[in-house]
Amino acid sequence: MQIDLHCHSTASDGALAPAALVARAHERGVRLLALTDHDTLDGLDEARQAAETLGMQLINGIELSCTWGGATIHVLGYAFAADAPALLAAIADLHSGRWARAEEISRRLAAKGMPGALEGARAVQKELGDSGNAPARPHFAEFLVRAGHVRDRAEAFRKWLGAGKLGDVKQHWPTLAEAVGTLSAAGAWISLAHPWQYDFTGAKRRKLVADFIQAGGHALEVVNGLQPPEQVGRLAVLAREFGMLVSAGSDFHAPCDWSELGLYRPLPDDLPPIWGRFRHAHSPIATL
């Protein structure tokens, strides 16, 4: 695909530095890219310089964490003003919270006989490219593998870091309405990330979409990587029902068989893509 609006670099929990990610995307034919690291803008300057060198279009992007209905939800912001005061303040709060969460994960693992997790996760993170942000659960998972506590990353998440496990430390995220409001104040186009990944009933998912729209959201991420076609179809039905724009992306974190830049299911032809609106938004190279 020539467009990828969801990917992560070493500025958050990805495996490639921003410039390397842009280069790989270009090699794979992507010409319009949004770098959407979790709760940070730290990779954008490096990514933009690389994109300009290659003649690619880079859209300001971010994936903000928030809460709704007792669950952690992610929203994607695009083509916003990166110097918007409300956005910078929100990111600073999230940055502090992520460090507190990392320290708590380390403390809990130490109590179970796995000391040095924070230092080990930071070492993993620095090998990839130190952004100054707190290590995330994938970094802790790699530490656990290297320290011999688990066989592989899958076991690390299954036993210690996955949802509901000891390392699943809940952070004080902003509400969905607050996160959408922050992005709106920065002039962003806003999409609800991977709506099918949340463990909701159909009725609860529809309520989430309705509340997202009421808060000021614009689009559904109808296509996220190689999710099953039936999920794409059901999300497309929701997008049509609510008259929403749609977004699509690989959700790339690291090169592997099931996740690659520019690799995702086709978007249904009748759905209006959010990138058609970027020419009107706050980004120096957002015109198509």
Buried (B, 14 or more C-beta within 10 A) or exposed (E): BEBBBBBBBBBBBBBBBBBBBBBBBBEBEBBBBBBBBBBBBBBBEBBBBBBBEBEBBBBBBBBBBBBBEEBBBBBBBBBBBBEBEBBEEBBEEBBEBBBEBBBBBBEBBEEEEBBEBBEBBBBBBEEBBEBEBBBBBBBBBBBBBEBEBBEEBEBBBEBBBBEEBBBBBEBEBBBBBBBBBBBBBBBBBBBBBBBBBBEBEEEBBBBBBEBBBEBBBBBBBBBBBBBEEEBBEBBBEBBBEBEBBBBBBBBBBEEEEEBBBBBBBEBBEEBEBBBEBBEEBBBEBBEE
